[in-house]
Amino acid sequence: MFGVNVTEYDKKVWEEELSDFLPEKIIDTHVHIYLKEMQRENPEERKGCVMWPHIVAPELDGADLVESFSKMFPGRRVGAVVMGMPTCRLDEVNDFALSEAGKYGWPALYCTNWDTTKDEIRAAMAKGFVGIKPYLNNCPPYIPESEVRIFDFLTHEHLELMDEVGGVVMLHIPRALRLRDPINLAQMMEIEEKYPRAKIIIAHIGRAYAPEDIGNAFDVLKHTKNMKFDFTANVLTEAISRCIEAVGTDRLLFGSDMPITKMRMYRIVENGKYINVVPRGAYGDVSNDSHMRETDETEITTFMYEEIRALKRCAAELALTKEDIEKIMYKNASDLFGYTL
């Protein structure tokens, strides 16, 4: 689908809940640009990836993104930081993402494989990329999904280079325990200590989508000084609040995971597992996906609006100011990427 079909309920949510809450300028720091024909379909090459995003978001190009933003954020100036989809063929999707970024002046991140060399990354940055997007499926093929560690796909060689050049690393952490995983936490702290000039962003607040995913993570992460977090595709108010309590509003960034957040849904948690509740029939047969559940409810808005609703709940809980919201939605990303609207 090109753009977003805005419903009467979407308009109501925007006008009554979000319009007065959001600043005039917004930077979405986590957007995937790709075409469906670029996807790798071999399950071995999609290790650790849930399938529902593939169903709800087949592709996105620059024109589609601009149109979608205009519908979702009427009257706002919206920019993006873009990257390919790491489940795609990387050579194709990196070229496509950079080309689309160049049309609109967006910063772009380079999707890497575990064996991507420093020279390749340097060459990519010379072309215009501002950092890298590693991902757990792009690790050595012999490592089982449950045993993948951060350094299996984001290598020390990559981090040394990012530290040297002050590059951005958009890090989606692995492992079933998500943010609370002790190996993840140990390696995140090692990155913080060894590579202070690398601009690390922990995507999705470490995939803390359920309260059970948090554990004691922020007792550890509150000791960081450089690491940043985005709340991309995260509608868990508790995770956003705990993150702010630990590191403040200067290190939290808005990201969406577009085009995934075009999806119509709301999220519930059962037994420590998130479930996307979606309109019946909207995404085909989802009966075999444990993260998806259909409903006959009609007043369901987009994942994008649900994510911002979560931030608004957090703002009320922590008494955040308009300045705090402007930092989270625009200024922190503008400062980090040297990107203004």
Steps between C-alpha positions, in 0.01 A plus 500: 500500500633843402466751780247447778121482478393734778178399676258714699634336814857592401389862460337493843816359663714761327279795583406404856816330624810563291490830313553723805751256648750483212752771401502675165808307379552125528787270402425130471835334566406145398348452154554204267517565125474191276305328225330164547696338218820562700393273787693180572240226540729218618416437870871451575561860394218633720634352825349664807244700300130489579280465193214741566690815389561331165122454466385847603775705334615362164697808385560874529665755273569868556187634332282262701669612822448870425134439418452289813656763723279771347190295587613391846643835612292771328651845529834370632845501343625143515840361409649152519814298557475206261656159454430191293315203643768260631303199378553615141797434273735754649677622187170581332323651798794716606524654154126557491484657848786738424344601169165575662670683788686719253174612338368642827814592695457227761793348694544130418647200682683214328374146566795275582578130509720344768789476256463848347849650497614835630594598147147427377347711777746784434405492133131505592549801725694675225188459284286669764400249769538636855527171685396136503199281563612151610236235560497160666399302190821621333727296729707187421252240371618224734387686816155386621244778537476454877874539544566813291684771694548864410864456401403221258347756262640831627869420513776674689649594163178684410490670838864607478425675173183666632695617802773638275264695274220578746251295299149401603416138586132407503503187715210255521604265779448121471401219737171378644532690828535828310607800708534307826734240352823509706720431197337786310546733795864400547580555132309829487705626794819377334410702190430804716839474669720403205349714225391832654515696174272261311142628501311194622120493482329205669198448277151434639624561858666162468178332376341545844145455373365336817570590865672164541760602238640777720630316806782692670631639172475865595683443829792417271435740212457804724880498528542571129594850387502479120259229392169613353169321464212522257147387583434381148190278471472494879162577656594391853472812713693334782802440277506861379460633854767273648739599222446872566537452875835327436658722233281811469326654203825608330577142393161379378409520131175455310504233232214319333617194302304628201343348297410254779324775696247554222345185643165529678527347844516534872718285720432284802735287710419148616738285703790730419437492125377786281202448270394738224121523483404577140176546301361169377611422146727804468822297463385168360524181702693578820377198697846340504676807640502504880565877500180574305133485602197618308207702632168629366553837666487789254659790690862398454763753400852459369801356681658846452228670701504224764873558547454874549209436736745297712741793509215731600406270789863502607510880478202523733649247742838675520373857457712554190508851356439614143877549481550133596261388225673722245834344596366147462311563177748731327795667671691194622502350150578836340804540726615139458481496120570868433168505314256791514157564355 
